[in-house]
Amino acid sequence: MEQLIQLIYVSSTENKFNEQQLNDLLTVAREANKKNNITGLLLYKDGDFMQVIEGEKSAIKQLFTNISRDESHTRVTLVLKEDIKQREFADWSMGFKDVSTGEPDGFSDFLSSSTSMKLMPGKAKAVLLSFKYT
Ligand SMILES: Cc1cc2nc3c(=O)[nH]c(=O)nc-3n(C[C@H](O)[C@H](O)[C@H](O)COP(=O)(O)O)c2cc1C
């Protein structure tokens, strides 16, 4: 089997996504990810995304190329890319959490933090992992 890798990025939308747009995105992503054996988690809050994707190197490279070119969001910024021995989000073809409403949480803190903090891979990963069982 090819090397497994994990990739985390953040991005923003010009106009906030509504529920329908988020659902459409997830339907397409989940179907494609199942086919390509890609797992992960997508967080959304008020027009900002953070996503972790994991799978075989070539599949992740291709998906991140597509995601980077996707005009439905901008400022796609790579936060982390590393080889992994096993998946951390194995249960999800693409888990999803909209944290636009509700209590402040790790993701909100992360988004409101300084730009340099947003590029801290350990911090980004901790935020994503904190949503794994919520
Ligand atoms: C925030 C965001 C997350 C996305 N996540 C995925 C994903 O996990 N899997 C996927 O196949 N497409 C995902 N997409 C869609 C891709 O950007 C792209 O539209 C899709 O891979 C199809 O690309 P193609 O039309 O060039 O084949 C995502 C798009 C956005 C805006």
The ligand as a Gaussian input file, in Angstrom:
#p B3LYP/6-31G(d) Opt

LIG

0 1
 C      -14.424000      23.395000       1.935000
 C      -14.456000      22.352000       0.854000
 C      -14.166000      21.025000       1.182000
 C      -14.189000      20.026000       0.208000
 N      -13.922000      18.733000       0.558000
 C      -13.956000      17.762000      -0.380000
 C      -13.681000      16.407000      -0.035000
 O      -13.430000      16.046000       1.116000
 N      -13.744000      15.480000      -1.043000
 C      -14.033000      15.806000      -2.344000
 O      -14.072000      14.942000      -3.192000
 N      -14.295000      17.087000      -2.676000
 C      -14.273000      18.064000      -1.734000
 N      -14.544000      19.364000      -2.098000
 C      -14.889000      19.640000      -3.499000
 C      -13.630000      19.819000      -4.341000
 O      -13.152000      21.131000      -4.169000
 C      -13.928000      19.562000      -5.839000
 O      -15.029000      20.315000      -6.233000
 C      -14.205000      18.104000      -6.087000
 O      -13.094000      17.356000      -5.685000
 C      -14.486000      17.814000      -7.564000
 O      -13.433000      18.292000      -8.358000
 P      -13.501000      18.192000      -9.961000
 O      -14.812000      18.810000     -10.343000
 O      -12.306000      18.978000     -10.434000
 O      -13.455000      16.731000     -10.271000
 C      -14.511000      20.372000      -1.130000
 C      -14.777000      21.708000      -1.447000
 C      -14.771000      22.693000      -0.473000
 C      -15.099000      24.113000      -0.841000

